[in-house]
Amino acid sequence: MNPSPDHDPQRLINDLLVELSSGVDEECLVCLDSLVDPVITRCGHAFCQHCIMNIISSENMAPNCPLCGAPVNENDLIKVPENTRKKTNGEMTTVGKNSSKLEALLNALVVIRKQNPSIKSLVVSQFTSLLDLIEDALRRENFLFARLDGRMTQKARARAIERFSDTGSSAPTVFLLSLTAGGVGLNLTAATRVFLMDPNTMANRKRSHRSRSPSREQ
């Protein structure tokens, strides 16, 4: 039996490459760090190979995708070819450094600072390498900022939030947030401006998750 369009291996690989190229680095939703040796499940989600293999081996007879709950099997994992990943990584740097949305963000933050230096802004992306580029730009423009991503310890995360919540003159006015690391239980009410750096990708993920959920009625 031929695979359905949703389960076509090359289509899934192409989807992943599009996401990587559109926003530089992709995070594994298991370890919350940059993808290492990425593989794609039949339900269309990308993980580090060792992360998903740990889940498969630990759940014995009936392993499930940690994102949508669909069955996963080692034999069904689709590995992104090494030569494709190297090419994409080179392209990602160019896309990130010349990103018009990065320039637009910086311009908006500069305007906000001129109007009211005490206004605090939240910048959200699911790509840690894009946050790295934003961080470099903020330093060049002498912005005070804090950051939270999946590579930080719980103590470091709490400290970043505490610094951002401070109202003193030396407190950060911009908070960089990795979506996959900071989606639950955060109190960032100090921010009055929010910038979503990859809204289309976020919306596509939500639609993909709903359409592939085992509990969805067809």
Residue pairs with C-beta under 8 A, 6 or more apart in sequence:
3 9
5 11
6 44
6 211
6 212
7 42
9 40
9 78
12 40
12 42
12 44
12 78
13 40
13 78
13 80
13 81
13 84
15 44
16 26
16 38
16 40
16 46
16 80
17 80
17 84
17 88
19 26
19 46
19 201
20 26
20 88
20 92
21 88
21 91
21 92
21 95
22 95
22 198
22 201
23 96
23 125
23 126
23 127
23 130
23 197
23 198
23 201
24 92
24 93
24 95
24 96
24 127
24 129
24 130
24 133
25 34
25 35
25 92
25 127
25 128
25 129
25 130
25 132
26 34
26 35
26 38
26 46
26 126
26 127
27 33
27 34
27 35
27 126
27 127
27 128
27 150
27 178
27 180
27 181
28 34
28 35
28 36
28 38
28 46
28 47
28 48
28 51
29 45
29 47
29 66
29 67
29 180
30 47
30 48
30 51
30 52
30 54
30 55
30 66
31 48
31 51
31 150
32 149
32 150
32 151
32 178
32 180
32 181
33 48
33 128
33 150
33 151
34 128
34 129
35 46
35 47
35 48
36 48
36 49
36 50
37 48
37 49
37 50
37 79
38 46
38 47
38 48
38 49
38 79
38 80
38 85
39 46
39 47
39 48
39 49
39 52
39 77
39 78
39 79
39 80
40 46
40 77
40 78
40 80
41 47
41 52
41 65
41 70
41 72
41 76
41 77
41 78
42 70
42 72
42 73
42 76
42 78
43 65
43 67
43 68
43 70
43 72
43 212
44 208
44 212
45 65
45 67
45 68
47 66
49 77
49 79
52 66
52 72
52 77
53 74
55 63
55 66
55 72
56 63
56 72
56 73
56 74
62 71
63 71
63 72
63 73
64 70
64 71
64 72
65 71
65 72
67 209
68 209
68 212
68 213
68 214
69 213
69 214
69 215
70 212
70 213
70 214
92 129
96 102
96 129
96 130
96 133
97 133
99 130
99 133
101 197
102 130
102 133
102 134
102 137
105 123
105 134
105 137
105 195
105 197
106 137
106 138
106 141
108 195
109 121
109 138
109 141
109 143
109 174
110 141
112 119
112 121
112 193
113 119
113 143
113 173
117 173
118 167
118 173
119 173
119 192
119 193
120 164
120 172
120 173
120 174
120 175
120 190
120 191
120 192
120 193
121 173
121 174
121 175
121 191
121 192
121 193
121 194
121 195
122 174
122 175
122 177
122 188
122 191
122 193
122 194
122 195
123 131
123 134
123 174
123 175
123 176
123 177
123 195
123 197
124 177
124 179
124 194
124 195
124 196
124 197
125 131
125 134
125 176
125 177
125 178
125 179
125 196
125 197
125 198
126 178
126 179
126 180
126 198
126 201
126 202
127 197
127 198
128 149
128 150
128 151
128 178
130 197
130 198
131 147
131 149
131 176
131 178
134 176
134 197
135 145
135 147
135 176
138 145
138 174
143 172
143 173
143 174
144 170
144 171
144 172
144 173
144 174
145 172
145 173
145 174
145 175
145 176
146 160
146 161
146 163
146 164
146 172
146 174
146 175
146 176
147 160
147 175
147 176
147 177
148 157
148 160
148 161
148 175
148 176
148 177
148 178
148 181
148 182
148 186
149 176
149 177
149 178
149 181
149 182
150 178
150 180
150 181
152 160
152 181
157 181
157 182
160 175
161 186
161 187
161 188
163 171
163 172
164 171
164 172
164 175
164 188
164 190
164 191
165 171
165 187
165 188
165 190
166 172
167 190
175 188
175 190
175 191
177 186
177 188
179 202
196 202
210 216
